[in-house]
Amino acid sequence: MTLTVKIDERAERALEERCRRDGETKSAVIRRLIEGYLAGWPRRSPAEVYDEVTGGRALSSDKEPASRDHSRVIKAKLRARNGDR
């Protein structure tokens, strides 16, 4: 079955670049997204993502408390795990 989806040019360029970088087709990516959506793709709370990324450990250092820049630390860990997006 063929499906046509309209997206803006910026999103299309970003999708093409990401697919080229990952060696995937746009169709394969869209199929996975649709299948995940139909399967109920469980949404996780920020706390669940935090626990997954940190292993449940507090993000602190000797220099500054975790609350000071936890967003930067979490984003860096997610990029390291998932590749820079």
C-alpha positions in Angstrom: 0.0 0.0 0.0 1.2 3.5 -0.8 0.7 6.4 1.6 1.5 10.0 0.9 2.5 12.2 3.9 2.9 16.0 3.7 5.7 17.4 5.8 7.4 20.8 5.7 10.7 21.1 3.8 12.8 21.4 6.9 11.5 18.2 8.3 12.0 16.4 5.0 15.6 17.5 4.7 16.3 16.5 8.3 14.6 13.1 7.7 16.6 12.5 4.4 19.9 13.4 6.2 19.2 11.2 9.1 18.2 8.3 6.9 21.3 8.8 4.8 23.5 8.9 8.0 21.8 5.8 9.4 21.6 3.9 6.2 17.9 3.6 6.3 15.1 4.4 3.9 12.4 7.0 4.7 9.8 4.3 4.2 11.4 2.0 6.8 11.5 4.8 9.4 7.9 5.8 8.8 6.8 2.1 8.9 8.5 1.7 12.3 6.9 4.9 13.6 3.4 3.9 12.5 3.8 0.4 14.0 5.0 1.8 17.3 2.1 4.3 17.3 -0.4 1.5 16.7 1.2 -0.7 19.3 0.6 2.1 21.9 4.3 3.1 22.0 4.5 3.5 25.8 5.4 7.0 26.8 7.8 7.3 29.7 7.8 9.9 32.3 10.8 12.1 32.8 11.6 10.1 36.0 11.6 6.9 34.0 14.0 8.3 31.4 16.2 9.7 34.2 16.4 6.3 35.9 17.1 4.6 32.6 19.9 7.0 31.7 21.5 7.2 35.1 20.8 3.7 36.4 18.9 5.3 39.2 22.0 7.0 40.6 22.1 10.7 41.6 23.9 12.9 39.1 26.2 14.9 41.3 29.9 15.7 41.4 32.2 17.1 43.9 32.1 20.5 42.1 28.3 21.2 41.9 25.0 19.6 42.9 23.1 17.5 40.4 20.2 20.0 40.4 22.3 22.7 39.0 22.7 21.4 35.5 20.9 18.1 35.4 19.4 18.9 32.0 22.8 19.2 30.4 24.0 15.9 31.9 20.8 14.0 30.9 21.0 15.3 27.3 24.7 14.4 27.1 24.0 10.8 28.3 21.0 10.4 25.9 23.2 11.7 23.0 25.9 9.2 24.0 23.4 6.4 24.1 21.3 7.2 21.1 23.8 9.1 18.9 23.9 12.8 18.4 20.5 14.0 17.1 
